[in-house]
Amino acid sequence: MPAQDRKTVILDATEALLMEIGNAELTMRKVAARAGISLGNLQYHFPTREHLLLALLLRFLEPYEANLDRRHATDGTSDLTGALRRLFLEVLTHPDFDRYSIIFKEIWAAANHSDDIRAAVDAYYVRLADFYRSAVIEAGGTRSQADRAVLVLLPLLEGSCITRKALDTPAEILATAWADTFTLILGPEG
């Protein structure tokens, strides 16, 4: 099997284990067993658990960030509330939202113990903040409003990964509530 295919098998096994047992229980031996390879072969491709989790994070973020690069926040209107609602609804109804939420919670936990993973997560949040800033501006907000929005928007969306299932609120209701709230928070430029 080519090295790239082997890495894909390993990362798939790691993701499946994170979904099943979580970061705290994840070991290199369990990943090797799930991938059907020896521990030595796993360590050849990923010398440490940190290398493995960092590779999974980067693989996980790649398509997500590519989607951010492709999408545009508005449909040409300047209705800030409507544009924000559409943006929130798109995030909340993404078919992989629940899977992403689980994986991200586990990677956040790993980031508490790894400077490299923390740096990768922080770099991602900087790019995500830039995306949301641009989205608010495209939706008719000012730069000042966009800067204020990002201060609340990132923690709100990331926190929803943890609370969404417990609150069990339909995505459309949540997206509307968030958009209305953000419109009030942003208020008129003054």
C-alpha positions as CSV (number, residue, x, y, z in Angstrom):
1,M,0.0,0.0,0.0
2,P,1.4,3.4,-0.9
3,A,2.4,5.7,2.0
4,Q,-0.3,8.2,1.3
5,D,-3.0,5.5,1.3
6,R,-1.6,4.1,4.6
7,K,-1.7,7.6,6.1
8,T,-5.3,7.9,5.0
9,V,-6.2,4.6,6.7
10,I,-4.4,5.7,9.8
11,L,-6.1,9.1,10.0
12,D,-9.5,7.4,9.3
13,A,-8.9,5.0,12.2
14,T,-7.8,7.9,14.4
15,E,-11.0,9.9,13.6
16,A,-13.2,6.9,14.2
17,L,-11.6,6.2,17.6
18,L,-11.9,9.9,18.6
19,M,-15.6,9.7,17.8
20,E,-16.0,6.5,19.8
21,I,-13.6,6.8,22.8
22,G,-12.4,10.4,22.9
23,N,-9.0,12.0,23.2
24,A,-8.4,10.9,26.7
25,E,-8.6,7.2,25.8
26,L,-6.8,7.5,22.4
27,T,-3.5,5.6,22.3
28,M,-1.1,4.8,19.5
29,R,-1.7,1.1,20.1
30,K,-5.4,1.5,19.7
31,V,-4.9,3.5,16.4
32,A,-2.5,0.8,15.1
33,A,-5.0,-1.9,15.9
34,R,-7.9,-0.1,14.3
35,A,-5.8,0.6,11.2
36,G,-4.7,-3.0,11.0
37,I,-0.9,-2.2,11.2
38,S,1.9,-2.6,13.7
39,L,2.7,0.0,16.2
40,G,6.1,0.4,14.5
41,N,4.5,1.1,11.2
42,L,2.2,3.7,12.7
43,Q,5.2,5.4,14.3
44,Y,7.0,5.4,11.0
45,H,4.3,7.6,9.6
46,F,3.4,9.5,12.8
47,P,6.2,9.3,15.4
48,T,4.1,10.5,18.3
49,R,0.4,10.9,19.2
50,E,0.9,14.6,18.9
51,H,2.0,14.2,15.2
52,L,-1.0,12.0,14.6
53,L,-3.5,14.4,16.1
54,L,-1.9,17.4,14.3
55,A,-2.1,15.6,11.0
56,L,-5.8,14.8,11.7
57,L,-6.5,18.4,12.5
58,L,-4.9,19.6,9.3
59,R,-6.8,17.1,7.2
60,F,-10.0,18.0,9.0
61,L,-9.6,21.7,8.4
62,E,-8.5,21.5,4.8
63,P,-11.9,21.0,3.2
64,Y,-13.7,23.2,5.7
65,E,-11.4,26.1,4.9
66,A,-11.6,25.4,1.2
67,N,-15.4,25.8,1.6
68,L,-14.9,29.2,3.3
69,D,-12.7,30.3,0.4
70,R,-15.4,29.4,-2.1
71,R,-18.6,30.7,-0.5
72,H,-19.8,34.2,-0.4
73,A,-21.8,35.6,2.6
74,T,-24.5,37.3,0.7
75,D,-26.8,36.9,-2.3
76,G,-26.3,40.5,-3.4
77,T,-28.6,42.2,-0.9
78,S,-27.5,44.5,1.9
79,D,-29.9,43.1,4.5
80,L,-27.5,42.4,7.4
81,T,-29.9,40.4,9.5
82,G,-31.0,38.2,6.5
83,A,-27.4,37.7,5.4
84,L,-26.3,36.7,8.9
85,R,-29.3,34.4,9.3
86,R,-28.3,32.6,6.0
87,L,-24.7,32.4,7.2
88,F,-25.7,30.9,10.5
89,L,-28.2,28.5,8.9
90,E,-25.5,27.3,6.5
91,V,-23.1,26.5,9.4
92,L,-25.8,24.9,11.6
93,T,-27.2,22.7,8.8
94,H,-23.9,21.5,7.4
95,P,-24.3,17.8,7.0
96,D,-21.1,17.2,9.0
97,F,-21.8,19.7,11.8
98,D,-22.3,17.0,14.5
99,R,-19.2,15.0,13.4
100,Y,-17.1,18.2,13.2
101,S,-18.3,19.2,16.7
102,I,-17.2,15.9,18.2
103,I,-13.8,15.9,16.5
104,F,-13.2,19.5,17.4
105,K,-14.0,19.0,21.1
106,E,-11.5,16.2,21.2
107,I,-8.8,18.3,19.3
108,W,-9.5,21.3,21.7
109,A,-8.7,18.9,24.6
110,A,-5.5,17.8,22.9
111,A,-4.5,21.4,22.2
112,N,-4.3,21.9,26.0
113,H,-1.4,19.6,26.1
114,S,0.4,20.4,22.8
115,D,1.9,23.7,21.7
116,D,1.9,22.5,18.1
117,I,-1.8,21.6,18.1
118,R,-2.7,24.8,19.9
119,A,-0.7,26.8,17.3
120,A,-2.6,25.1,14.5
121,V,-6.0,25.7,16.2
122,D,-5.1,29.3,16.8
123,A,-4.0,29.8,13.2
124,Y,-7.3,28.3,12.1
125,Y,-9.3,30.7,14.3
126,V,-7.4,33.7,12.9
127,R,-8.4,32.6,9.4
128,L,-12.0,32.0,10.5
129,A,-12.2,35.4,12.1
130,D,-11.0,37.0,8.8
131,F,-13.7,35.0,7.0
132,Y,-16.5,36.2,9.4
133,R,-15.2,39.8,9.3
134,S,-15.5,39.7,5.5
135,A,-18.9,38.0,5.7
136,V,-20.3,40.8,7.9
137,I,-18.8,43.5,5.6
138,E,-20.2,41.8,2.5
139,A,-23.6,41.7,4.3
140,G,-23.6,45.4,4.6
141,G,-21.8,45.9,7.9
142,T,-18.9,48.3,8.5
143,R,-15.4,47.3,9.4
144,S,-16.0,48.4,13.0
145,Q,-19.2,46.3,13.2
146,A,-17.3,43.4,11.7
147,D,-14.5,43.6,14.2
148,R,-17.1,43.7,17.1
149,A,-19.1,40.8,15.5
150,V,-16.0,38.5,15.4
151,L,-15.4,39.1,19.2
152,V,-18.8,37.4,19.9
153,L,-19.3,35.3,16.8
154,L,-16.4,32.9,17.1
155,P,-17.1,32.0,20.7
156,L,-20.8,31.7,20.0
157,L,-20.4,29.3,17.0
158,E,-17.6,27.3,18.7
159,G,-19.6,27.1,21.9
160,S,-22.6,25.8,20.0
161,C,-20.5,22.7,19.2
162,I,-20.8,21.9,22.9
163,T,-24.3,23.0,23.7
164,R,-26.3,22.3,20.5
165,K,-27.5,18.8,21.3
166,A,-28.4,19.7,24.9
167,L,-30.5,22.7,23.8
168,D,-32.1,20.7,21.0
169,T,-33.2,23.9,19.2
170,P,-34.0,23.6,15.4
171,A,-31.3,25.2,13.3
172,E,-33.7,27.7,11.7
173,I,-34.9,29.1,15.0
174,L,-31.3,29.3,16.3
175,A,-30.0,31.0,13.1
176,T,-32.9,33.6,13.3
177,A,-32.3,34.3,17.0
178,W,-28.5,34.7,16.4
179,A,-29.0,37.0,13.4
180,D,-31.5,39.2,15.3
181,T,-29.2,39.3,18.3
182,F,-26.2,40.2,16.2
183,T,-28.1,42.9,14.5
184,L,-28.9,44.4,17.9
185,I,-25.3,44.0,19.1
186,L,-23.9,45.6,16.0
187,G,-26.4,48.4,16.1
188,P,-26.1,51.5,13.9
189,E,-22.6,52.8,13.4
190,G,-22.0,55.6,15.7
